[in-house]
């Protein structure tokens, strides 16, 4: 199956150099792959995986290891953001 994987803000540094400017990349995954399965090979520090959305819907931390992705899904991840 194919999904679109998007990383935002400082997390774009974890994407391959050739896709960092667009902050997204297509991924080919086995059926039943979870959000955690996608995150693992990119070595994202879990403390930086703050806001996770699948097709625009929030996925709470306790579901990220079991939530299976589907063909065509868009997985987007933001780090914690501070402002003032």
BALOBA-1460 file (C-alpha; in Angstrom, 3 decimals):
// residues 84
<rec num="1" residu="x" x="0.000" y="0.000" z="0.000"/>
<rec num="2" residu="x" x="1.074" y="3.604" z="-0.478"/>
<rec num="3" residu="x" x="0.746" y="6.513" z="1.947"/>
<rec num="4" residu="x" x="1.995" y="10.087" z="2.083"/>
<rec num="5" residu="x" x="4.286" y="10.842" z="5.017"/>
<rec num="6" residu="x" x="4.641" y="14.482" z="6.105"/>
<rec num="7" residu="x" x="6.899" y="15.988" z="8.738"/>
<rec num="8" residu="x" x="6.699" y="19.613" z="9.841"/>
<rec num="9" residu="x" x="8.967" y="22.253" z="11.380"/>
<rec num="10" residu="x" x="12.238" y="20.861" z="12.773"/>
<rec num="11" residu="x" x="11.164" y="17.269" z="12.044"/>
<rec num="12" residu="x" x="11.795" y="17.800" z="8.321"/>
<rec num="13" residu="x" x="15.479" y="17.260" z="9.111"/>
<rec num="14" residu="x" x="14.659" y="13.566" z="9.553"/>
<rec num="15" residu="x" x="13.443" y="13.213" z="5.965"/>
<rec num="16" residu="x" x="15.824" y="12.302" z="3.142"/>
<rec num="17" residu="x" x="17.569" y="15.456" z="1.831"/>
<rec num="18" residu="x" x="15.867" y="15.315" z="-1.565"/>
<rec num="19" residu="x" x="12.352" y="15.692" z="-0.068"/>
<rec num="20" residu="x" x="12.985" y="18.078" z="2.840"/>
<rec num="21" residu="x" x="11.913" y="21.184" z="0.930"/>
<rec num="22" residu="x" x="8.497" y="19.703" z="0.229"/>
<rec num="23" residu="x" x="8.291" y="18.189" z="3.770"/>
<rec num="24" residu="x" x="6.606" y="15.058" z="2.429"/>
<rec num="25" residu="x" x="7.296" y="11.809" z="0.673"/>
<rec num="26" residu="x" x="5.417" y="8.814" z="-0.616"/>
<rec num="27" residu="x" x="5.985" y="5.565" z="1.257"/>
<rec num="28" residu="x" x="5.301" y="1.997" z="0.212"/>
<rec num="29" residu="x" x="4.280" y="-0.048" z="3.255"/>
<rec num="30" residu="x" x="3.131" y="-3.590" z="3.937"/>
<rec num="31" residu="x" x="-0.561" y="-4.065" z="4.676"/>
<rec num="32" residu="x" x="-1.267" y="-3.575" z="8.370"/>
<rec num="33" residu="x" x="1.646" y="-1.187" z="8.980"/>
<rec num="34" residu="x" x="1.076" y="1.075" z="11.973"/>
<rec num="35" residu="x" x="2.023" y="4.662" z="12.666"/>
<rec num="36" residu="x" x="4.831" y="3.408" z="14.906"/>
<rec num="37" residu="x" x="6.106" y="1.228" z="12.033"/>
<rec num="38" residu="x" x="6.436" y="4.344" z="9.868"/>
<rec num="39" residu="x" x="8.127" y="6.442" z="12.545"/>
<rec num="40" residu="x" x="10.755" y="3.859" z="13.583"/>
<rec num="41" residu="x" x="13.011" y="3.842" z="10.475"/>
<rec num="42" residu="x" x="13.254" y="7.647" z="10.525"/>
<rec num="43" residu="x" x="14.654" y="7.595" z="14.088"/>
<rec num="44" residu="x" x="12.341" y="10.356" z="15.246"/>
<rec num="45" residu="x" x="12.811" y="11.028" z="18.960"/>
<rec num="46" residu="x" x="9.456" y="10.203" z="20.532"/>
<rec num="47" residu="x" x="9.617" y="13.373" z="22.650"/>
<rec num="48" residu="x" x="9.428" y="15.289" z="19.346"/>
<rec num="49" residu="x" x="6.482" y="13.303" z="17.972"/>
<rec num="50" residu="x" x="3.809" y="15.525" z="19.440"/>
<rec num="51" residu="x" x="0.847" y="16.051" z="17.110"/>
<rec num="52" residu="x" x="0.017" y="13.085" z="14.871"/>
<rec num="53" residu="x" x="-2.761" y="13.243" z="12.298"/>
<rec num="54" residu="x" x="-4.035" y="10.648" z="9.849"/>
<rec num="55" residu="x" x="-6.082" y="12.250" z="7.100"/>
<rec num="56" residu="x" x="-6.487" y="15.311" z="9.314"/>
<rec num="57" residu="x" x="-7.747" y="13.401" z="12.373"/>
<rec num="58" residu="x" x="-5.774" y="13.415" z="15.619"/>
<rec num="59" residu="x" x="-4.315" y="10.094" z="16.795"/>
<rec num="60" residu="x" x="-3.579" y="9.988" z="20.545"/>
<rec num="61" residu="x" x="-0.232" y="8.556" z="21.721"/>
<rec num="62" residu="x" x="-1.767" y="5.350" z="23.089"/>
<rec num="63" residu="x" x="-3.116" y="4.430" z="19.624"/>
<rec num="64" residu="x" x="0.021" y="5.075" z="17.577"/>
<rec num="65" residu="x" x="1.466" y="1.597" z="18.079"/>
<rec num="66" residu="x" x="-1.727" y="-0.176" z="17.047"/>
<rec num="67" residu="x" x="-3.405" y="2.155" z="14.543"/>
<rec num="68" residu="x" x="-3.025" y="0.479" z="11.149"/>
<rec num="69" residu="x" x="-2.708" y="2.736" z="8.143"/>
<rec num="70" residu="x" x="-4.677" y="2.233" z="4.938"/>
<rec num="71" residu="x" x="-3.778" y="2.694" z="1.294"/>
<rec num="72" residu="x" x="-3.929" y="6.397" z="0.414"/>
<rec num="73" residu="x" x="-3.657" y="7.680" z="3.988"/>
<rec num="74" residu="x" x="-1.770" y="10.881" z="4.784"/>
<rec num="75" residu="x" x="0.278" y="10.675" z="7.983"/>
<rec num="76" residu="x" x="1.389" y="14.078" z="9.282"/>
<rec num="77" residu="x" x="3.535" y="14.727" z="12.356"/>
<rec num="78" residu="x" x="4.433" y="17.985" z="14.152"/>
<rec num="79" residu="x" x="6.882" y="18.536" z="16.992"/>
<rec num="80" residu="x" x="5.914" y="20.459" z="20.132"/>
<rec num="81" residu="x" x="5.794" y="24.132" z="19.236"/>
<rec num="82" residu="x" x="6.604" y="26.952" z="21.623"/>
<rec num="83" residu="x" x="5.562" y="30.484" z="21.029"/>
<rec num="84" residu="x" x="5.156" y="33.669" z="22.814"/>
